[in-house]
Amino acid sequence: MKIGMLTSGGDCPGLNAVMRAFAKYAFSHIADVKIFGFLNGYTGLIENEYEELEEKDFENLLLAGGTMLGSKRQPFKLMTETDGNNRSKLDKMKETYKNLGLDCLITLGGAGTHKTAALLSAEGCNVIGLPKTIDNDIWGTDVTFGFETAMETATLCIDKMHSTASSHGRIMLVEVMGNKVGWLTLYAGLAGGADMILIPEIPYDEDAVVEFLEKRRKAGARYSIVAIAEGAMSKEEAALRKKERLALRAARGETTVTQRLARNIEARTGVETRTQVIGYLQRGGSPNPYDRALCTLMGSYAGELAEKGKFGVTVAYSGGRVTYNSLSDIAGKAKSVPPTHPMVRAAKSIGISFGVF
């Protein structure tokens, strides 16, 4: 059996651990198996760049961060556009798949990766997906690998803000990754003891933000911590279309709302306000013990699916068990934070503000 494998999109802890688990299962249970690793995500599949991997290549990967295959983003919307030779990236991927005589393609990635995987599946390629993203936004799975480790990193960063904020009597806005969804900010904010959590799913009211922070100060709080997702937006911005919102921010010289909100808070409260962007620290490093176990569970299960010839699916962890969903069912869907989620309700019940009245 010939199996292709690739890691696409943003990196995250656990990619190597999942590939290790899959390979260990495949080499142990599938006869005459060969694994081809495509370099730099779908780019390797498009450009026919790969390496044949041996069992020894997957040793010592459980603790390794990043991805041994490399990763690169390939926008889904460009997959079917044709070049001067009237060939699309999709055509080239199918050609590589066919020429190598692959029986299966394993794709590790997030939302965009899964959309392309579904496209390849619809075109006749045998594909099995694995849900990777620190955003935890893949539809149909309770958790994605990499999320727990990123949440731990973000929490530790928020933890460290307490002492410096207290020392100087400041308001600290800690920006957490999450452009479209706020799972990472929600969990890290709760775990890190943030006083306010701002996420894309609950657009904030600046007046409510200022009023809450002022109320804390008047009640004797020396400092305040605000966990803010990079994709957080005001109620005014939320009323705009995405292109309008991006154009407005570009005109202001902004990439996220964090700096602007910090300036406005300081101007309106008179309290020194600072920002801290955690950034790529959340993507780096070794997966934590939970993610190592989850990666082993998901990777070995993907091997079992390949052995049984169950294709056109992506692995999921739901209701305490490992399972799968159809790629066609989840492609293009995102798992956002419901405003009534138990974690949101719990946060509100202990006095954490989401920046709304």
Secondary structure per residue as TSV (DSSP state, phi and psi in degrees):
chain	resnum	aa	ss	phi	psi
A	1	M	-	360.0	129.3
A	2	K	E	-102.5	123.8
A	3	I	E	-124.1	128.6
A	4	G	E	-95.7	153.4
A	5	M	E	-145.3	139.5
A	6	L	E	-151.0	155.8
A	7	T	E	-120.5	124.2
A	8	S	-	-126.6	155.9
A	9	G	S	82.7	-159.8
A	10	G	S	-67.0	145.1
A	11	D	-	-75.3	164.4
A	12	C	-	-163.1	160.0
A	13	P	T	-61.5	135.6
A	14	G	T	110.8	-13.6
A	15	L	H	-58.7	-47.9
A	16	N	H	-65.1	-37.6
A	17	A	H	-64.4	-38.4
A	18	V	H	-67.9	-44.4
A	19	M	H	-61.8	-38.9
A	20	R	H	-60.1	-48.1
A	21	A	H	-64.0	-42.5
A	22	F	H	-61.1	-47.4
A	23	A	H	-63.9	-40.8
A	24	K	H	-61.3	-40.4
A	25	Y	H	-66.4	-47.8
A	26	A	H	-61.1	-47.4
A	27	F	H	-68.8	-21.3
A	28	S	H	-90.6	-27.2
A	29	H	H	-122.2	-15.8
A	30	I	S	-110.2	123.7
A	31	A	T	-69.1	140.8
A	32	D	T	50.7	42.3
A	33	V	-	-81.2	140.7
A	34	K	E	-129.0	136.0
A	35	I	E	-118.7	126.8
A	36	F	E	-112.0	121.0
A	37	G	E	-95.7	118.4
A	38	F	E	-84.3	135.0
A	39	L	T	-85.9	136.1
A	40	N	T	60.3	47.3
A	41	G	T	69.4	-143.7
A	42	Y	H	-64.5	-19.1
A	43	T	H	-58.8	-42.0
A	44	G	H	-64.0	-36.6
A	45	L	H	-70.6	-36.5
A	46	I	H	-69.1	-43.2
A	47	E	H	-98.8	8.8
A	48	N	T	59.8	43.4
A	49	E	-	-111.4	115.3
A	50	Y	E	-155.1	167.9
A	51	E	E	-132.4	138.5
A	52	E	E	-79.7	126.4
A	53	L	E	-104.7	140.5
A	54	E	-	-102.8	167.5
A	55	E	G	-58.2	-38.0
A	56	K	G	-65.2	-23.8
A	57	D	G	-67.1	-17.3
A	58	F	G	-99.9	2.1
A	59	E	T	-72.4	154.5
A	60	N	T	60.5	28.9
A	61	L	-	-102.4	-10.9
A	62	L	T	-58.8	-38.8
A	63	L	T	-96.5	-5.5
A	64	A	-	-79.7	130.1
A	65	G	-	-79.3	174.6
A	66	G	S	69.4	-155.0
A	67	T	-	-141.3	129.8
A	68	M	T	-68.1	-17.9
A	69	L	T	-91.0	-11.3
A	70	G	-	77.4	159.2
A	71	S	-	-145.1	149.9
A	72	K	-	-154.1	146.8
A	73	R	-	-83.6	136.5
A	74	Q	-	-127.4	102.4
A	75	P	-	-53.8	131.1
A	76	F	G	-59.8	-38.0
A	77	K	G	-65.2	-15.3
A	78	L	G	-97.7	-2.6
A	79	M	T	-64.7	-31.6
A	80	T	T	-104.2	0.5
A	81	E	-	-72.4	138.5
A	82	T	B	-95.5	152.9
A	83	D	-	-94.5	-165.3
A	84	G	T	-64.3	-20.7
A	85	N	T	-97.1	14.4
A	86	N	S	61.0	33.7
A	87	R	-	-121.3	135.0
A	88	S	B	-97.1	168.6
A	89	K	H	-62.8	-34.9
A	90	L	H	-60.9	-44.0
A	91	D	H	-58.6	-43.7
A	92	K	H	-67.1	-37.6
A	93	M	H	-65.6	-43.1
A	94	K	H	-64.5	-35.6
A	95	E	H	-65.7	-44.5
A	96	T	H	-62.0	-45.3
A	97	Y	H	-56.3	-46.0
A	98	K	H	-70.7	-44.5
A	99	N	H	-64.7	-32.8
A	100	L	T	-79.9	-11.6
A	101	G	T	68.0	37.3
A	102	L	-	-68.0	142.6
A	103	D	S	-97.1	-16.3
A	104	C	E	-164.7	148.6
A	105	L	E	-126.0	126.1
A	106	I	E	-102.1	122.3
A	107	T	E	-117.6	122.2
A	108	L	E	-104.5	117.3
A	109	G	E	-178.6	-177.0
A	110	G	S	-97.6	-147.3
A	111	A	H	-61.4	-48.1
A	112	G	H	-64.4	-41.0
A	113	T	H	-59.7	-40.7
A	114	H	H	-69.9	-33.1
A	115	K	H	-64.8	-42.7
A	116	T	H	-68.5	-37.4
A	117	A	H	-60.9	-41.3
A	118	A	H	-64.9	-36.6
A	119	L	H	-64.8	-45.1
A	120	L	H	-63.4	-39.3
A	121	S	H	-62.7	-43.0
A	122	A	H	-65.3	-23.4
A	123	E	T	-90.6	7.7
A	124	G	T	102.8	1.5
A	125	C	-	-84.8	143.8
A	126	N	-	-84.9	111.1
A	127	V	E	-125.7	140.4
A	128	I	E	-127.6	124.6
A	129	G	E	-97.2	157.9
A	130	L	E	-133.4	130.1
A	131	P	E	-83.3	96.5
A	132	K	B	-107.6	126.2
A	133	T	-	177.8	138.5
A	134	I	T	-73.4	-12.3
A	135	D	T	-78.7	-19.8
A	136	N	-	59.6	36.1
A	137	D	-	-110.0	13.6
A	138	I	B	-76.3	126.9
A	139	W	T	-64.4	138.6
A	140	G	T	91.1	-2.5
A	141	T	-	-126.3	139.8
A	142	D	S	-67.3	-32.4
A	143	V	-	-149.1	147.8
A	144	T	-	-107.9	149.4
A	145	F	B	-73.1	142.0
A	146	G	T	103.6	-26.3
A	147	F	H	-64.7	-48.3
A	148	E	H	-61.1	-41.4
A	149	T	H	-67.3	-43.4
A	150	A	H	-63.4	-38.8
A	151	M	H	-63.7	-39.4
A	152	E	H	-63.7	-43.5
A	153	T	H	-63.0	-46.8
A	154	A	H	-62.6	-38.1
A	155	T	H	-63.4	-44.3
A	156	L	H	-61.5	-37.8
A	157	C	H	-65.9	-43.1
A	158	I	H	-64.0	-40.1
A	159	D	H	-51.6	-45.9
A	160	K	H	-70.9	-18.7
A	161	M	H	-71.8	-24.3
A	162	H	H	-61.2	-46.3
A	163	S	H	-69.3	-41.1
A	164	T	H	-72.4	-36.2
A	165	A	H	-65.2	-41.5
A	166	S	H	-66.0	-40.9
A	167	S	H	-59.7	-36.7
A	168	H	H	-106.6	-0.4
A	169	G	T	63.6	42.4
A	170	R	-	-104.6	164.3
A	171	I	E	-99.0	127.5
A	172	M	E	-115.5	124.8
A	173	L	E	-101.1	115.5
A	174	V	E	-104.8	112.9
A	175	E	E	-87.1	123.2
A	176	V	E	-107.9	146.7
A	177	M	S	-62.1	151.2
A	178	G	-	140.1	86.4
A	179	N	S	-79.9	-33.2
A	180	K	S	-114.5	-28.2
A	181	V	-	-130.6	161.0
A	182	G	-	-114.9	19.6
A	183	W	H	-56.7	-46.4
A	184	L	H	-64.3	-43.5
A	185	T	H	-66.9	-40.2
A	186	L	H	-61.0	-51.7
A	187	Y	H	-70.3	-43.6
A	188	A	H	-66.7	-37.4
A	189	G	H	-63.5	-43.4
A	190	L	H	-64.5	-48.4
A	191	A	H	-68.1	-29.6
A	192	G	T	-91.5	2.8
A	193	G	T	72.6	33.3
A	194	A	-	-67.6	149.4
A	195	D	S	-87.7	-24.9
A	196	M	E	-141.6	142.9
A	197	I	E	-129.4	123.6
A	198	L	E	-117.4	120.6
A	199	I	-	-130.8	159.3
A	200	P	T	-59.8	-32.6
A	201	E	T	-72.2	-17.8
A	202	I	S	-126.1	84.9
A	203	P	-	-56.1	136.7
A	204	Y	B	-90.4	157.8
A	205	D	-	-108.2	118.4
A	206	E	H	-59.3	-36.3
A	207	D	H	-61.8	-40.0
A	208	A	H	-67.4	-38.5
A	209	V	H	-60.7	-51.0
A	210	V	H	-63.9	-43.8
A	211	E	H	-60.6	-43.0
A	212	F	H	-63.6	-45.7
A	213	L	H	-66.6	-38.1
A	214	E	H	-65.5	-40.0
A	215	K	H	-62.7	-40.7
A	216	R	H	-62.4	-45.2
A	217	R	H	-62.6	-44.4
A	218	K	H	-66.8	-23.7
A	219	A	T	-84.1	-1.8
A	220	G	T	108.0	1.4
A	221	A	-	-69.6	127.3
A	222	R	S	-76.9	-27.2
A	223	Y	-	-151.6	169.0
A	224	S	E	-141.7	144.1
A	225	I	E	-114.4	125.8
A	226	V	E	-114.8	117.3
A	227	A	E	-89.5	119.6
A	228	I	E	-127.3	128.0
A	229	A	E	-73.3	145.9
A	230	E	T	-59.9	-24.1
A	231	G	T	-95.8	8.8
A	232	A	-	-61.0	150.6
A	233	M	-	-148.1	155.3
A	234	S	B	-76.9	167.3
A	235	K	H	-62.4	-34.3
A	236	E	H	-66.9	-41.9
A	237	E	H	-68.0	-36.4
A	238	A	H	-63.5	-24.1
A	239	A	T	-78.6	-11.5
A	240	L	S	-91.0	157.5
A	241	R	-	-72.4	158.8
A	242	K	H	-56.4	-45.5
A	243	K	H	-62.2	-39.7
A	244	E	H	-65.5	-41.1
A	245	R	H	-65.1	-44.2
A	246	L	H	-65.5	-39.1
A	247	A	H	-64.6	-40.7
A	248	L	H	-63.3	-43.5
A	249	R	H	-67.5	-38.8
A	250	A	H	-62.2	-40.1
A	251	A	H	-64.8	-28.7
A	252	R	H	-87.3	-7.8
A	253	G	T	77.0	28.5
A	254	E	-	-109.7	147.7
A	255	T	S	-107.2	-35.9
A	256	T	S	-130.4	173.0
A	257	V	S	-83.9	-12.4
A	258	T	H	-56.4	-51.1
A	259	Q	H	-63.6	-43.2
A	260	R	H	-63.3	-44.4
A	261	L	H	-63.7	-39.6
A	262	A	H	-61.8	-42.8
A	263	R	H	-62.5	-42.5
A	264	N	H	-67.7	-38.8
A	265	I	H	-62.2	-45.5
A	266	E	H	-63.9	-41.5
A	267	A	H	-64.9	-35.6
A	268	R	H	-88.6	-25.3
A	269	T	H	-103.9	-23.0
A	270	G	-	77.5	5.5
A	271	V	S	-96.1	132.2
A	272	E	-	-56.1	125.8
A	273	T	E	-126.9	131.0
A	274	R	E	-127.8	161.3
A	275	T	E	-121.8	151.7
A	276	Q	E	-138.9	116.5
A	277	V	E	-95.6	117.7
A	278	I	-	-71.6	-42.3
A	279	G	G	64.2	-139.3
A	280	Y	G	-72.9	-7.1
A	281	L	G	-54.5	-31.6
A	282	Q	G	-69.7	-20.9
A	283	R	T	-92.8	-18.9
A	284	G	-	-93.2	169.9
A	285	G	S	88.0	177.5
A	286	S	-	-73.0	143.6
A	287	P	-	-65.7	145.1
A	288	N	-	-74.6	172.2
A	289	P	H	-55.6	-39.8
A	290	Y	H	-61.1	-47.8
A	291	D	H	-66.1	-34.5
A	292	R	H	-61.3	-42.3
A	293	A	H	-67.8	-43.8
A	294	L	H	-63.0	-41.9
A	295	C	H	-62.9	-39.1
A	296	T	H	-65.6	-41.9
A	297	L	H	-62.6	-50.1
A	298	M	H	-69.5	-42.2
A	299	G	H	-65.0	-43.8
A	300	S	H	-67.7	-34.2
A	301	Y	H	-67.5	-37.8
A	302	A	H	-61.8	-36.7
A	303	G	H	-62.7	-40.1
A	304	E	H	-64.0	-41.2
A	305	L	H	-62.5	-41.7
A	306	A	H	-63.4	-42.4
A	307	E	H	-60.9	-38.0
A	308	K	H	-85.5	-5.4
A	309	G	T	73.9	30.1
A	310	K	-	-95.2	101.5
A	311	F	-	-117.1	172.5
A	312	G	S	74.8	26.6
A	313	V	E	-133.9	168.0
A	314	T	E	-132.1	143.2
A	315	V	E	-69.6	147.3
A	316	A	E	-144.6	158.8
A	317	Y	E	-123.2	112.7
A	318	S	E	-141.7	131.2
A	319	G	T	61.4	30.3
A	320	G	T	82.9	11.8
A	321	R	E	-140.7	153.4
A	322	V	E	-83.9	136.0
A	323	T	E	-151.1	-159.9
A	324	Y	E	-148.3	158.6
A	325	N	E	-126.5	155.1
A	326	S	E	-69.2	135.1
A	327	L	H	-58.4	-38.0
A	328	S	H	-67.4	-25.0
A	329	D	H	-79.5	-31.2
A	330	I	H	-103.4	-18.3
A	331	A	T	-60.8	128.9
A	332	G	T	86.4	-3.5
A	333	K	-	-100.4	148.6
A	334	A	B	-126.4	144.2
A	335	K	-	-97.3	100.0
A	336	S	-	-92.3	165.4
A	337	V	-	-77.8	116.4
A	338	P	-	-69.9	136.3
A	339	P	T	-57.6	-18.9
A	340	T	T	-102.0	13.5
A	341	H	-	-59.0	143.9
A	342	P	H	-52.9	-35.0
A	343	M	H	-69.4	-35.2
A	344	V	H	-67.4	-44.5
A	345	R	H	-62.8	-40.8
A	346	A	H	-63.3	-42.8
A	347	A	H	-60.6	-47.1
A	348	K	H	-63.2	-35.2
A	349	S	H	-67.5	-21.2
A	350	I	T	-106.6	14.2
A	351	G	T	95.4	7.7
A	352	I	-	-77.7	133.7
A	353	S	B	-96.0	147.1
A	354	F	-	-109.6	18.2
A	355	G	S	75.9	25.0
A	356	V	-	-131.2	157.2
A	357	F	-	-78.2	360.0
